[in-house]
Amino acid sequence: MSAGVLTPDEALTGDSLTPKYVRWQVQRNRQELRREWLDLVLLHNPERAHPGDRSELYRAIRDAFTVLEEEVAAGRVGGYGVATWHGFEREAFSVPLLLALAAEAAGGKQHHVTSIQLPVSLVMMEPITQILDGRGPIRTAATEGLRVMASAPLHGGELLTMVDQELIDLVRPGLTPAQACILAAASCPGVTQVLVAASTASHWREAADAVAQPSLDIARLREIAGVLASV
């Protein structure tokens, strides 16, 4: 708020999609990363900006996209997208809607939405079950050629104490609990990247070894989904 880009209410809620704030955040990130160009900028949880008012939410997303299109045109940003926790799940927006808003923001030119990010894990299984049924945001994003980043594969670390040996062996025998969770998320069709935070070098190697494993096939993913649905 001290930078003059947030109102007191916005500072209190922690959510803003105003053009001034988006433009300031891009500039701040470039400064912090000491880079003239950002590969990707994501709007985080935009569904929180105008809860209960879809028309205002869509207007705000389009206006934020307009700023990001300007940043792309200026050579400061390579592409942009949306990172959400509940936006797709609660149908606050869809991939086709985001693409339509981006097309409006681009003013008839080619838009630069390149990515979406959403939680995919043994707790947040809905994105996996949806694409196995040929539907859902990941399927649509993959069809449109977007990067799909799976966030929270360990569900904030909670899954490490929830996964038992039977489930680990169902995923793939010989894995650690963390590796089983990460491999399950990474095997989701359409997912291009899994976002993992590692507190130590050994944890990072453990995660890297998990994503280096051959992906689980569709039959095994269906089996895992069925077991978890029955719990």
C-alpha positions as CSV (number, residue, x, y, z in Angstrom):
1,M,0.0,0.0,0.0
2,S,3.0,2.3,0.7
3,A,3.7,2.2,-3.1
4,G,0.4,3.8,-3.8
5,V,-0.9,0.8,-5.9
6,L,-3.4,-0.7,-3.4
7,T,-6.4,0.8,-1.6
8,P,-6.8,0.0,2.1
9,D,-9.5,-2.5,1.3
10,E,-7.3,-4.3,-1.3
11,A,-4.4,-4.4,1.1
12,L,-6.7,-5.9,3.7
13,T,-8.0,-8.7,1.4
14,G,-4.7,-9.2,-0.3
15,D,-6.3,-9.4,-3.7
16,S,-6.1,-6.9,-6.6
17,L,-6.2,-7.2,-10.4
18,T,-6.2,-3.4,-11.1
19,P,-4.0,-2.4,-14.1
20,K,-1.9,-0.2,-11.8
21,Y,-1.1,-3.1,-9.4
22,V,-0.4,-5.6,-12.2
23,R,1.9,-3.2,-13.9
24,W,3.7,-2.4,-10.6
25,Q,4.1,-6.2,-9.9
26,V,5.7,-6.8,-13.3
27,Q,8.1,-4.0,-12.7
28,R,8.9,-5.2,-9.2
29,N,9.5,-8.8,-10.2
30,R,11.8,-7.7,-13.0
31,Q,13.8,-5.6,-10.4
32,E,13.9,-8.4,-7.9
33,L,15.0,-11.0,-10.4
34,R,17.4,-8.5,-12.0
35,R,16.0,-9.3,-15.4
36,E,14.8,-7.1,-18.2
37,W,12.5,-9.9,-19.5
38,L,10.1,-12.3,-17.6
39,D,9.4,-15.6,-19.3
40,L,6.0,-15.9,-17.6
41,V,3.6,-13.9,-15.4
42,L,0.7,-15.6,-13.7
43,L,-2.3,-13.9,-12.1
44,H,-2.7,-15.7,-8.8
45,N,-6.2,-16.7,-7.6
46,P,-8.0,-14.1,-9.6
47,E,-11.3,-15.6,-8.5
48,R,-10.8,-13.9,-5.1
49,A,-10.9,-10.4,-6.6
50,H,-14.6,-10.1,-7.0
51,P,-16.3,-13.0,-5.2
52,G,-20.0,-13.3,-6.2
53,D,-19.8,-10.9,-9.1
54,R,-18.8,-12.7,-12.2
55,S,-19.2,-9.8,-14.6
56,E,-16.8,-7.7,-12.5
57,L,-14.4,-10.6,-12.2
58,Y,-14.3,-11.1,-16.0
59,R,-13.8,-7.3,-16.5
60,A,-11.0,-7.3,-14.0
61,I,-9.3,-10.3,-15.6
62,R,-9.6,-8.8,-19.1
63,D,-8.1,-5.5,-17.9
64,A,-5.2,-7.3,-16.2
65,F,-4.7,-9.3,-19.4
66,T,-4.6,-6.0,-21.3
67,V,-1.7,-4.8,-19.2
68,L,0.1,-8.0,-19.7
69,E,-0.4,-7.8,-23.5
70,E,1.2,-4.4,-23.3
71,E,4.1,-5.8,-21.4
72,V,4.5,-8.5,-24.0
73,A,4.5,-5.9,-26.8
74,A,7.1,-3.9,-24.9
75,G,9.4,-6.9,-24.7
76,R,9.2,-7.2,-20.9
77,V,7.1,-10.4,-20.7
78,G,7.1,-13.5,-22.8
79,G,3.7,-14.8,-21.9
80,Y,1.1,-15.0,-19.1
81,G,-1.7,-17.0,-17.6
82,V,-3.6,-17.9,-14.4
83,A,-2.5,-19.7,-11.3
84,T,-5.6,-20.8,-9.3
85,W,-6.4,-23.0,-6.4
86,H,-10.2,-23.2,-6.7
87,G,-11.0,-21.1,-9.9
88,F,-11.6,-24.0,-12.2
89,E,-13.0,-26.3,-9.5
90,R,-15.7,-23.8,-8.5
91,E,-16.3,-22.8,-12.1
92,A,-15.4,-19.1,-11.5
93,F,-13.9,-19.3,-15.0
94,S,-12.9,-21.8,-17.6
95,V,-10.0,-22.2,-20.0
96,P,-12.1,-21.1,-23.0
97,L,-13.4,-18.1,-21.1
98,L,-9.8,-17.0,-20.2
99,L,-8.8,-17.4,-23.8
100,A,-11.7,-15.3,-25.0
101,L,-10.9,-12.6,-22.5
102,A,-7.2,-12.7,-23.7
103,A,-8.4,-12.3,-27.3
104,E,-10.4,-9.2,-26.3
105,A,-7.4,-7.8,-24.4
106,A,-5.2,-8.4,-27.5
107,G,-7.5,-6.3,-29.5
108,G,-7.9,-8.8,-32.3
109,K,-4.2,-9.7,-32.5
110,Q,-2.7,-13.0,-31.3
111,H,-3.0,-13.2,-27.5
112,H,-0.2,-14.4,-25.3
113,V,-1.8,-16.7,-22.8
114,T,0.6,-19.6,-22.6
115,S,0.0,-21.3,-19.2
116,I,-2.3,-22.4,-16.4
117,Q,-1.5,-23.6,-13.0
118,L,-3.7,-25.6,-10.7
119,P,-3.4,-28.1,-7.8
120,V,-3.0,-31.8,-8.8
121,S,-2.4,-34.4,-6.2
122,L,-3.6,-37.5,-4.5
123,V,-5.8,-35.2,-2.5
124,M,-6.9,-32.9,-5.3
125,M,-7.7,-35.7,-7.7
126,E,-10.5,-34.1,-9.6
127,P,-8.3,-32.7,-12.4
128,I,-6.9,-36.2,-13.0
129,T,-10.3,-38.0,-12.9
130,Q,-11.7,-35.3,-15.3
131,I,-9.1,-35.7,-17.9
132,L,-9.3,-39.5,-17.7
133,D,-13.0,-39.0,-18.6
134,G,-12.0,-36.7,-21.5
135,R,-13.0,-33.4,-19.9
136,G,-11.9,-30.6,-17.5
137,P,-9.5,-27.7,-17.7
138,I,-6.3,-29.7,-18.2
139,R,-7.8,-31.4,-21.3
140,T,-8.9,-28.1,-22.7
141,A,-5.6,-26.4,-22.0
142,A,-3.6,-29.3,-23.5
143,T,-5.8,-29.1,-26.6
144,E,-5.0,-25.4,-26.9
145,G,-1.3,-26.1,-26.6
146,L,-0.9,-24.4,-23.2
147,R,1.6,-25.3,-20.5
148,V,-0.1,-26.9,-17.5
149,M,1.7,-26.7,-14.2
150,A,0.6,-29.0,-11.4
151,S,1.0,-27.2,-8.1
152,A,1.0,-28.7,-4.5
153,P,1.7,-32.3,-5.4
154,L,2.4,-33.0,-1.7
155,H,-0.6,-30.8,-0.6
156,G,1.6,-28.6,1.5
157,G,3.4,-31.6,3.0
158,E,0.3,-33.1,4.5
159,L,0.3,-36.0,2.1
160,L,3.6,-37.3,3.4
161,T,1.8,-38.5,6.6
162,M,-1.4,-39.6,4.8
163,V,0.0,-41.9,2.2
164,D,0.4,-45.5,3.5
165,Q,2.5,-48.3,2.1
166,E,-0.4,-49.9,0.3
167,L,-1.0,-46.8,-1.7
168,I,2.7,-46.3,-2.4
169,D,3.0,-49.8,-3.7
170,L,-0.1,-49.2,-5.9
171,V,1.6,-46.2,-7.4
172,R,4.9,-48.0,-7.8
173,P,6.8,-50.2,-5.3
174,G,10.1,-48.9,-4.0
175,L,9.2,-45.3,-4.0
176,T,9.2,-43.0,-1.0
177,P,5.9,-41.3,0.0
178,A,7.0,-38.1,-1.6
179,Q,8.1,-39.8,-4.8
180,A,4.8,-41.6,-5.0
181,C,2.8,-38.4,-4.7
182,I,5.0,-36.5,-7.2
183,L,4.9,-39.3,-9.7
184,A,1.1,-39.5,-9.5
185,A,0.8,-35.8,-10.2
186,A,3.4,-35.8,-13.0
187,S,1.6,-38.8,-14.7
188,C,-1.6,-36.8,-15.2
189,P,-2.1,-36.5,-18.9
190,G,-1.7,-33.0,-20.1
191,V,0.5,-31.8,-17.2
192,T,3.7,-30.4,-18.6
193,Q,5.4,-29.4,-15.3
194,V,5.1,-30.2,-11.6
195,L,6.0,-27.5,-9.1
196,V,7.9,-28.7,-6.1
197,A,9.5,-26.8,-3.3
198,A,12.5,-28.6,-1.7
199,S,14.0,-27.6,1.7
200,T,17.2,-29.6,1.1
201,A,19.4,-30.9,-1.7
202,S,18.4,-34.5,-0.9
203,H,14.7,-33.6,-1.1
204,W,15.3,-32.0,-4.5
205,R,17.1,-35.2,-5.7
206,E,14.3,-37.3,-4.4
207,A,11.8,-35.2,-6.3
208,A,13.9,-35.2,-9.5
209,D,14.2,-39.0,-9.3
210,A,10.4,-39.2,-9.1
211,V,9.7,-37.2,-12.2
212,A,12.5,-39.1,-14.0
213,Q,10.4,-42.3,-13.5
214,P,8.3,-43.6,-16.4
215,S,4.8,-42.2,-16.1
216,L,1.9,-44.2,-14.7
217,D,-0.4,-45.5,-17.4
218,I,-4.1,-44.6,-17.7
219,A,-5.2,-48.0,-16.2
220,R,-3.0,-47.4,-13.1
221,L,-4.3,-43.9,-12.7
222,R,-7.9,-45.1,-12.9
223,E,-7.1,-47.8,-10.3
224,I,-5.6,-45.2,-8.0
225,A,-8.6,-42.9,-8.5
226,G,-10.9,-45.7,-7.7
227,V,-9.1,-46.7,-4.5
228,L,-9.0,-43.1,-3.2
229,A,-12.7,-42.6,-4.1
230,S,-13.6,-45.5,-1.9
231,V,-11.7,-44.3,1.1
